[in-house]
């Protein structure tokens, strides 16, 4: 599981001659970044760009259906920072954004919540949140 800064990895890949579309970590396309109270501010609130945050839990059936789709989006959309918050492990973050049902997807633009979607949605609907 990748828990470092995607921005640092992007900077490192650029210095190695890669383009944004070629961003790889450990030879693989980037996976969703797992957020905690320690990195949420830096990775989402201070991020200049679009961040998609999936609020989920391991016991949630619909979350398990959406999880692989979120990972696909993370691999395909290198212009978007795709993140996950386990609500059982990070209840303070979920509470701050009034996450009452999961899965909840919040799209942040330049650190501000812009779009909220609650419930399992097909990939096309999740991608539409990024428009």
MARMIBA-12771 format. One record per residue: residue number from 1; residue in one letter; x negated, y, z negated of N, C-alpha, C in turn. Coordinates in steps of 0.1 Angstrom, whole numbers, plus 5000, padded with zeros to 4 digits. Atoms other than C-alpha are relative to their C-alpha. Example, Ala and Ser with C-alpha at 12.3 -4.5 7.8 and 13.67 -1.06 7.14 Angstrom:
BEGIN
R   num   residuo   n.xx   n.yy   n.zz   ca.xx   ca.yy   ca.zz   c.xx   c.yy   c.zz
R     1         A   4991   4988   5000    4877    4955    4922   4991   5012   5000
R     2         S   5009   4989   5000    4863    4989    4929   5008   5011   4992
***
This chain:
BEGIN
R   num   residuo   n.xx   n.yy   n.zz   ca.xx   ca.yy   ca.zz   c.xx   c.yy   c.zz
R     1         X   4992   4988   5000    5000    5000    5000   4991   5012   5000
R     2         X   5007   4988   4999    4987    5034    5010   5005   5010   4990
R     3         X   4995   4991   5010    4989    5059    4981   4992   5013   5000
R     4         X   5008   4988   4999    4964    5086    4992   5007   5011   5008
R     5         X   4995   4989   4993    4969    5118    5010   5000   4998   5015
R     6         X   4999   5002   4985    4981    5115    5046   4993   5012   5006
R     7         X   5008   4989   4994    4966    5150    5053   4985   4997   5000
R     8         X   5014   5003   5000    4932    5138    5042   4997   4990   5010
R     9         X   5002   5011   4990    4935    5107    5064   5000   5006   5014
R    10         X   4999   4994   4987    4946    5129    5093   4987   5008   5003
R    11         X   5012   4992   4998    4916    5152    5088   4988   4990   5003
R    12         X   5010   5009   4998    4893    5122    5086   5001   4994   5014
R    13         X   4999   5006   4986    4907    5107    5118   4997   5010   5010
R    14         X   5003   4989   4990    4904    5140    5136   4985   5001   5001
R    15         X   5015   4999   5000    4867    5142    5126   4994   4988   5007
R    16         X   5005   5012   4993    4863    5107    5140   5004   5000   5015
R    17         X   4997   4999   4986    4877    5119    5174   5014   4995   5003
R    18         X   4986   5004   4997    4913    5106    5171   5009   5012   5002
R    19         X   4990   4990   4998    4943    5126    5181   5011   4997   4989
R    20         X   4989   5002   5010    4974    5131    5159   5008   4987   5003
R    21         X   4993   5011   4996    4992    5104    5179   4993   4987   4997
R    22         X   5008   5012   5003    4964    5079    5171   4996   4998   4986
R    23         X   5003   5001   5014    4964    5084    5134   5002   4985   4995
R    24         X   5000   5014   5005    4955    5050    5118   4993   5000   4987
R    25         X   5006   5002   5013    4947    5039    5083   4996   4986   4999
R    26         X   5004   5014   5001    4926    5008    5079   5003   4992   5013
R    27         X   4998   5006   4988    4931    5001    5116   5015   4998   5004
R    28         X   4986   5001   4997    4969    5002    5114   5007   5014   5000
R    29         X   4992   4987   5000    4995    5029    5121   5004   5003   4986
R    30         X   4997   4996   5014    5004    5048    5090   5013   4995   4995
R    31         X   4987   5005   5006    5030    5033    5067   5005   5012   4991
R    32         X   4994   4990   5009    5054    5053    5045   4991   5002   4988
R    33         X   5007   4996   5011    5037    5071    5017   5008   4998   4987
R    34         X   4992   5002   5012    5048    5060    4982   4997   5011   4990
R    35         X   5001   4988   5008    5055    5090    4960   5002   4997   4985
R    36         X   4999   5000   5014    5051    5095    4923   5002   5015   4995
R    37         X   4999   4986   5005    5056    5125    4900   4986   5007   5001
R    38         X   5013   4995   4999    5018    5129    4903   4997   5006   5014
R    39         X   5003   4995   4987    5018    5134    4941   5011   5006   5008
R    40         X   4988   4995   4993    5053    5145    4950   4998   5015   5004
R    41         X   5002   4985   4997    5045    5183    4948   4991   5002   5012
R    42         X   5010   4998   4989    5014    5180    4970   5004   4994   5013
R    43         X   4997   5007   4988    5027    5156    4995   5013   5004   5007
R    44         X   4987   4996   4994    5063    5170    5000   5002   5015   4998
R    45         X   4996   4986   5003    5068    5204    4983   4990   5010   5006
R    46         X   5010   4991   4994    5035    5219    4995   4997   4997   5014
R    47         X   5003   5004   4986    5036    5202    5029   5006   5010   5010
R    48         X   4994   4991   4989    5040    5225    5059   5003   4991   5012
R    49         X   4995   5009   4990    5060    5204    5082   5012   4993   4996
R    50         X   4988   5008   5003    5088    5178    5082   4996   4987   4992
R    51         X   5002   5012   5008    5088    5151    5055   5014   4993   4997
R    52         X   4988   5008   5003    5114    5123    5053   4998   4992   4988
R    53         X   5002   5007   5013    5118    5109    5018   5012   4991   4998
R    54         X   4991   5011   5003    5136    5076    5012   5000   4997   4985
R    55         X   4998   5003   5014    5150    5072    4977   5006   4986   5000
R    56         X   4996   5014   4999    5153    5034    4971   4998   4993   4987
R    57         X   5003   5009   5011    5152    5005    4946   4999   4986   5005
R    58         X   5003   5014   4996    5140    4969    4949   5013   4992   4999
R    59         X   4988   5008   5001    5174    4955    4938   5011   5005   5009
R    60         X   4990   4994   4991    5194    4976    4963   5000   4993   5014
R    61         X   4999   5007   4988    5206    4955    4992   5000   5010   5012
R    62         X   5001   4990   4989    5213    4985    5016   4986   5006   5001
R    63         X   5014   4994   5000    5178    4999    5006   4991   4990   5007
R    64         X   5008   5010   4994    5163    4966    5017   5002   4999   5015
R    65         X   4997   5000   4986    5180    4969    5051   4994   5012   5006
R    66         X   5006   4987   4994    5168    5005    5056   4985   5000   4999
R    67         X   5014   5000   5002    5133    4999    5044   4991   4997   5012
R    68         X   5008   5002   4987    5119    4983    5076   5002   5011   5010
R    69         X   4998   4990   4991    5135    5010    5096   4992   5013   4997
R    70         X   5008   4989   5005    5118    5037    5075   4985   4997   5004
R    71         X   5014   5003   4996    5085    5019    5081   4997   5001   5015
R    72         X   5001   4998   4986    5091    5018    5118   4999   5015   5004
R    73         X   5000   4985   4997    5098    5056    5118   4986   5005   4996
R    74         X   5013   4996   5005    5066    5061    5098   4989   4997   5011
R    75         X   5010   5004   4990    5046    5042    5125   5002   5007   5013
R    76         X   4997   4994   4987    5063    5058    5154   4999   5016   5000
R    77         X   4999   4985   5001    5067    5095    5143   4988   5006   4992
R    78         X   5012   4995   5007    5032    5107    5135   5001   5015   4998
R    79         X   4998   4986   5003    5046    5143    5135   5008   5002   4988
R    80         X   4992   4999   5012    5067    5135    5104   4993   4992   4989
R    81         X   5005   5007   5011    5054    5126    5070   5012   4992   4994
R    82         X   4990   5008   5005    5075    5096    5059   4996   4994   4987
R    83         X   5003   5004   5014    5077    5088    5022   5011   4992   4994
R    84         X   4991   5007   5008    5094    5066    4997   4999   5003   4985
R    85         X   4999   4998   5015    5105    5071    4961   5008   4989   4994
R    86         X   4993   5011   5007    5113    5041    4940   5007   5007   4988
R    87         X   4993   4992   5010    5141    5056    4918   4999   4994   4986
R    88         X   5002   5007   5013    5135    5030    4890   4987   5004   4994
R    89         X   5014   4996   5005    5098    5040    4887   4999   5015   4999
R    90         X   5002   4986   5000    5103    5077    4894   5014   5007   4998
R    91         X   4986   4995   5002    5137    5087    4878   5000   5016   5000
R    92         X   5000   4985   5001    5126    5124    4873   5001   5006   5014
R    93         X   4999   4994   4987    5122    5130    4910   5014   4998   5005
R    94         X   4987   5003   4996    5155    5113    4918   5010   5009   4993
R    95         X   4991   4992   5007    5172    5133    4891   4999   5015   5005
R    96         X   5001   4986   4996    5158    5166    4903   5008   5003   5013
R    97         X   4993   4999   4988    5174    5160    4937   5014   4994   5000
R    98         X   4986   5005   5002    5207    5147    4923   5003   4987   5008
R    99         X   4998   5013   4993    5202    5112    4938   5008   4991   4991
R   100         X   4991   5008   5008    5232    5093    4925   5003   4987   5006
R   101         X   4998   5013   4992    5235    5066    4952   4988   4998   5009
R   102         X   5011   5003   4992    5209    5048    4971   5004   4990   5011
R   103         X   5011   4991   4996    5196    5047    4997   5004   5014   5003
R   104         X   4998   4986   4996    5194    5085    5000   4988   5004   5007
R   105         X   5011   4994   4992    5173    5101    5026   5001   5015   5000
R   106         X   5000   4985   4999    5163    5137    5022   4988   5004   5009
R   107         X   5010   4995   4991    5145    5155    5050   4996   5014   4995
R   108         X   5005   4987   5005    5123    5184    5037   4993   5007   5012
R   109         X   5006   4992   4990    5112    5212    5060   4992   5011   4993
R   110         X   5009   4990   5007    5082    5232    5048   5003   5000   4985
R   111         X   4999   5001   5015    5088    5219    5012   5014   5002   4995
R   112         X   4986   4997   5005    5126    5227    5011   5009   4989   5006
R   113         X   4990   5010   4995    5154    5201    5013   5008   5006   5011
R   114         X   4993   4995   4988    5170    5205    5047   5013   4992   5003
R   115         X   4989   5010   4996    5192    5174    5053   5000   4989   4990
R   116         X   4998   5011   5009    5206    5147    5030   5009   4990   5007
R   117         X   4991   5011   4995    5220    5113    5041   5001   4990   4989
R   118         X   4998   5010   5010    5235    5088    5017   5005   4987   5006
R   119         X   4995   5013   4995    5239    5051    5025   4991   4995   5011
R   120         X   5008   5006   4989    5224    5027    5050   5005   5005   5013
R   121         X   4996   4994   4986    5223    5042    5085   4991   4993   5010
R   122         X   5009   5006   4989    5210    5028    5118   4989   5010   5003
R   123         X   5012   4992   4997    5177    5040    5131   5003   5013   5008
R   124         X   4997   4988   4992    5192    5064    5156   5006   5012   4991
R   125         X   4995   4989   5009    5211    5083    5128   4989   5005   4991
R   126         X   5011   4996   5008    5180    5084    5107   4991   5010   5008
R   127         X   5008   4991   4992    5160    5099    5136   5007   5013   5003
R   128         X   4992   4988   4997    5188    5124    5143   4998   5010   4988
R   129         X   5002   4991   5012    5182    5138    5107   4987   5009   5002
R   130         X   5013   4993   4998    5147    5149    5119   5001   5011   5011
R   131         X   4999   4989   4990    5161    5172    5147   5003   5013   4994
***
